[in-house]
Amino acid sequence: DVSPILALICGLLVAGGVHAVKATARPVITATTAGIGNPVVSVIEDVVSGATTIVAVVLPAVAAAAVLGWLALFAWWYFRRRKEIAE
């Protein structure tokens, strides 16, 4: 298990880093595009956030299925090999 304090520190660092980038980029985008670029950046942020959420939910199941698949393949290979050796 991961220490709750370590998880808190990592979460704060990641969230703080993302916030720092957004807080730095927004004024630059507003100044260089006269505010026209803000909706585009907002939509991009929403798409990335949604994709990240989907990956966070789906990836553990995909990883578990991959591990089970590899274990099944190994078991099939192992028992097939034992059968060939016994003959």
C-alpha positions in Angstrom: 0.0 0.0 0.0 1.0 3.6 -0.6 1.4 5.9 2.3 -1.5 8.4 2.4 1.0 11.2 3.1 3.0 10.2 0.0 -0.2 10.1 -2.1 -1.2 13.5 -0.8 2.2 15.0 -1.6 2.2 13.5 -5.1 -1.4 14.7 -5.7 -0.5 18.2 -4.6 2.6 18.3 -6.8 0.7 17.1 -9.9 -2.3 19.4 -9.3 0.0 22.3 -8.5 2.0 21.7 -11.6 -1.1 21.6 -13.8 -2.5 24.7 -12.2 0.8 26.5 -12.6 0.9 25.7 -16.4 -2.7 26.8 -16.8 -2.2 30.0 -14.8 0.8 30.9 -16.9 -0.6 29.9 -20.3 -4.0 31.6 -20.0 -2.9 35.2 -19.8 -0.5 34.6 -22.7 -3.2 33.0 -24.8 -5.6 35.8 -23.9 -3.1 38.5 -24.8 -1.9 36.9 -28.1 -5.4 36.0 -29.4 -7.4 38.9 -27.9 -9.5 36.3 -26.0 -10.5 34.4 -29.1 -8.3 31.4 -28.2 -9.7 30.9 -24.7 -12.7 28.8 -25.8 -10.5 26.6 -28.0 -8.1 26.1 -25.1 -11.0 25.3 -22.8 -12.4 22.7 -25.1 -8.9 21.1 -25.5 -8.6 21.0 -21.7 -12.0 19.3 -21.4 -11.2 16.7 -24.0 -7.9 15.9 -22.4 -9.5 15.7 -19.0 -12.3 13.4 -20.3 -9.8 11.2 -22.0 -7.6 11.0 -18.9 -10.6 10.0 -16.9 -11.6 7.3 -19.3 -8.1 5.9 -19.4 -7.9 5.9 -15.6 -11.1 3.8 -15.4 -10.5 1.4 -18.3 -6.7 0.8 -18.1 -6.8 -1.3 -14.9 -9.3 -3.7 -16.5 -7.3 -3.9 -19.7 -4.1 -4.6 -17.7 -5.9 -7.3 -15.7 -7.2 -8.9 -18.8 -3.7 -8.8 -20.4 -2.2 -10.5 -17.3 -4.9 -13.2 -17.3 -4.3 -13.7 -21.0 -0.6 -14.1 -20.6 -1.1 -16.5 -17.6 -3.5 -18.6 -19.7 -1.1 -18.7 -22.6 1.7 -19.7 -20.3 -0.4 -22.4 -18.7 -1.4 -23.8 -22.1 2.2 -23.8 -23.3 3.5 -25.4 -20.0 1.0 -28.2 -20.0 1.4 -28.9 -23.7 5.2 -29.1 -23.2 4.8 -31.5 -20.2 2.5 -33.7 -22.3 5.1 -33.7 -25.2 7.9 -34.6 -22.8 5.8 -37.4 -21.2 5.2 -39.0 -24.6 
